[in-house]
């Protein structure tokens, strides 16, 4: 009997307002937008999304036109063969298609996507639930302390503080949060590469007393002088360093490993691609680096994908998935729910989500298009 082939591909654009502006290096954004993607065989349907993050992704919303021009080549192809091949799309388009394919293949195997991805990684059985970090992005120390207290009461054991706007306020906020939550709660910080070397050394020397789990993107990783400085920064402050924006493919990770300057790799599947994320995770674990999976303020589709991937890594550390509250709405009926700082992994086969037709009609900015 022949393997099921792809029969139809559908897509539809959407836009959802954020509950508060998202500040990036290129400006402020008040919404997230993307394309819902559906790939169908005669017996299965896989769901994915294309949603580049402004200020982070090199790909833009309008670049979906280039991706969909390649879709006719996918028709009539076995999803397994397509998964094993190179798509040669943008990372965000790769992720959209690869999410659909892995959803279909997991359904066909009768396994949850987390279990299927764990097999791809060669890890043990995925966790039934995963820990997530709470996010503190207020620049005001008093407000940051209030947010921290609220997150603590909600059961979060790890908090992430966005830093880089003001050295003085950064220190004040970290101090205020540590005072509010005590010593047992983990605090990690994310500078988004906004510091120069002297600023990074100054602030990290001053905050090391607050027991920082790690600092993300203290400086953008570059080979040579900058990697040497990162090694000195870690050796001096004893604060582990993580990469995010600086590592979006496996080749860069290999250079990071060789530098011996970084201890944690942050994985964003929606802007890296699902298969590339798997490769980064494999290489990181083989080299002794920890991995943390995060979203890019995705809808429930991208967030659910990231949740399955996080469970498949076998990492007990908190992952950065508590971002759905930053969107004013969603596209799915059953988005991941956070209880006591944890997300339970869907147990049904595939990605385990359903599109909410009424919500999609509300947030869609165009009609369905398809090829078959």
N, C-alpha and C positions, 0 to 999 in steps of 0.2 A: 504494500500500500504506500502510495506516495506521501511525502510529508506535506502538511498544510502550508500553503503559500499565501503571501499577502495579496488580498483581493481589493482592498479599498483603503484610502488614506484621506482623512478629513481634518480640517483645521478651522479655528474661529478666533478672532482677536478679542481681547478683553482689557478692561482697565478698572482698577479698584483704588479708591482714595485711601491714603494713609491716615491714621488717627492723629499724627503730628508730623511735621516736615522731617524728611530724612536729609541730613547734612552730609555732603560728600566733598571730595577735593575739587569738583568742578561745579558745585552749586548745590542748591536746595531743591528737593523733589517732594511733591505732595501726593504722588500716586505711584502705584506699580502697574505695569502693563506687560502684556505678553500675548502668546497664542496657545490655546488649548490644542493639543494634537491627539488624534485617535488613529491607530493603525489596526486594521481588521483582517483576520483570516476568515475562512468559512465557519469556524467554530469558536474563535476567541477574539477579544478586543483588548488592546493595550492602550493605556492612557499616559500622556506625558505633557510637559509644557516647555515652551521656549520663552524665557523671560530674562534678558540681559539686565544687569543692575547698572544703572547710570553711575558714572564715576569710578566704577570698578571693572566692568567688562569693556573690552575693546570692541566687541560686537554691539550693534545698536538694534533697536526695535525694528527699524526698516530693513535690516539685513535678512529678515525672514524670507524676503522675496527670492534671495539667492538660494536659500535652503530648499524652498518648495519647488524650485526649478529642477532640483535633483530627484524629487519624489517619484517621477515616472519610472526611474531606474530600479525602484524598490518593488514595484508591482511584479507578482509572479515568482518572487524569491522566497525560499524557505527562511523563516525568521532565525533559525539556528545558524544557517550559513551566513546570513546577514550580520548576526551578532559577532561571528568569528572573522568578519571582513573589516576593512577600513572604509569608513564612510566619507572621509575627506570633506567634512562640513566644518562650520565654526564649532568651538567647544559647546556653546549653548544649544546649537542645533543638534550636535551629536548627542547631548544629554537628552533632549526631547525624544529623539528617535530611539536611543538606547533604553530609555525608560519604558517606552512602549514595547520594545522587543523583549526586554527582561520580564515585563509584566506578563506578556503572552507565554514566554517559555516557562515561567514559574507556574502559571495556571496549568499549562500542559503537563507539568511534572507533579501537580497536586501539592505544591509547597508554597509557603509564604515567600514573598520576595526576599525577606531577611534571610531565610534558610537557604534559598537559592543563591544569593550573593555570598553567603558564608562558604558554600561549596566552591564558588568561583575563587574565593580568597584562600581556600584551604584551611580555614579556621575551624574551631569547634562549633557545636550547635549554638546559634545566636541567643542572646539574652531575651528573656520574655518581656522585660522592660528595661529602659535605660534612664540614667540620670541626666538631667539637663541643667544648664546654668541660668540663673536669673540675670537680666540685663539692667545696668544702671547707666543711663546716658545723659542725665541732668548735669549741667555745669555748676549748679548751685550746691555747695556742701550740705546745707540744711535739707534741701530737697533730696539730695542723694542719700542722706541718712534716713529720711522717711521711707524712701523706696526700698532701701536695704532692710529696714525693719518689717515692712510689708511682705517682702519676699521671704524673709526668715520665718514669719508666721505662716506663710503658705507652704513651707516645707522644703525650700531650696537650701542645699548644703554648699553650693558653689555660686559665687557672684562674679559677674564680669563688669568692669568699669571701663567705659570709653574715656580715654585720655588724649592729650595733645593740643587742647585749646589754649591752656594757660598753665605754665609750670607751677605757679603758686596755688591756683585753684585745684590743679591735679593733686598736689600734695595734701591740701586741705580736705578734698573729697575722700581720698584714700584713708586718711587719718580718721575722718568722721565715720566712714563705713566700718572700718575695723573696730572702732569704739562701740558702734551700735550692735555688731553681730558677735563680738567676742573672738576668741582665738581658734575655736573649733571649725569655723566656717572658712572655706577656701575662697581667696580673692585672686582673680586673674585680671590683668589689664591689657588694653589694646590701644596702641598708639597710632595704628594705621600708617606707619612710616612718616609721621609728621615731625619727628625730632631730627636735629642734626647731631653729630657725634658728641659735641660738648654738652648739649641739652640732655641727651640720653644718659650720659655718665653722671651728670649733676643730679637729675631727678631720681635715677635708680639707686644712686648712693644714699640718697635721703630717705627713700621709701623701703629699703631692704629690711628695716626694723619691723615692718608691718606684715612680714611673712607672706610674700607674694608668691602664688603658685607658679605663675610664669608671666612673661611680658611678650605680647604678640606684636610683631613688626615694630620693634624699637627703632630699627633702621631697615630700609629695604636691603635685602641680601644681594650683594654683588661679590664677584670673585676678587681676590687680591687684597688691597688695603682694607676695604670695608669688612671682609670676613675676618681679617686679623683683628680689627677693632672689636667685632662682635665676640670673639674669643676672649679678649681682654675684659670686655664689659661683663661677661658672665663670670669670669674668674675673679673679678674684683667685687662684684655685688652679690654673687652667688644666686642671682635670680635666673632661673632657666629661661631660655629664649625660644620663641615660636615664630614660624613663618606662615604667612597667609598669602597676601598679594604677590609676594616674591616667589612663590612656588605653585605654578599652575600646570606643571607637567612633570613626568617622571625624569626627564633629562636634567631639569633644574634640581630636582631632589637629589640626584646622584652627586651633583656638584656641592650641594649643601652638606651631604654626608661626608664628603671628602674634606670639607673645611673644618669639621669637628667643632662648629660654633653653635649649632642649633640642636635642641633636644625634642621639640614637638613640631609636627607638621599639621597645619589646619587644612581640612579638606572641604571644599565647596563644590559638590557634584554638579550643580546647575550651571556653574561658570567654568568648570574644568572638563566636563564630560564624565559619564558614569564609568566607562571602561578605563579612561585615563585615571580616574579617582581610584579604581581598584588596583591599578598598577602602582600608583604612588603609595597606597596603603601597604601593598606587599613589600615594596622596596624599603619603606620606612621601618616596618616591623623586622625585616631581615637585617636591618642596620642598627637596630636597637632604639629607634625613635618611637615616641608615642604619637598617636594620631587622634585628632578631635574633629568630628564632622559638624559642620555648621550650615545654616541656610544663608540665602541672600535676600531675606525678607520675601520669601516665595509665597505663593498661594498654598492651599492645602495639598495640592498635587506635588509640588517640589518639596514641601516640608515632609510629606509622608515618604517620599523617596529617600530623603536624607535620614529620616528616622530608621527605615529599614537598613540603610547602609551603616549607620552608627551601631545598630544592634549586631550586624554581621562582623564588625571589626574585632569584637571581643574585648574592647577597651572599657574598663570600669569607670574611667574619668567622666565627668559631666560633659555633654555635648551642647553645642550652641543652637538649639532648635526651638527655643521659646520666643518665637517672633510673630506668630500668627495674630496676636493681639494688636500688632502695629498696623494691621490692615483693617479697614472698616467693614469688610465683608469677605466672602470666600466663594469658591466655585463648587465645592464638594459637600455631600450630605454628612459625612463623618470624618471631619478633620481630626488630627491627633489631639488628644486631650491630656492636659498636664494635671496630675494629682500628686501632691506632696513632693513636688520637684522631679517627678518621673513621668515618662510616657510609656504606655503599654503598646506592644507591637501587635498589629492585626494578625490574627491566627489563620484567617482564610487564605486560600491560594492567591498568588499574585500580589499586587500592590495593596489590594483590599480597600479601595475607595470607589465611591459612586459619584458621578457628576450630578449636582442638583440643578435640574432643568430650569426651575424658576429663578434661582440665583444667577445662572448663566445668562438668562434672558435680561436680567437686571444689569449685569456688568459687561455684557458683550458690546463691542463697538463696531460690529459688522456681522454679516451673515456667514453661515457655514459655507465653506468651499470644499470641493473634493475631487479626487481622481480615482478611477477604477478601471 
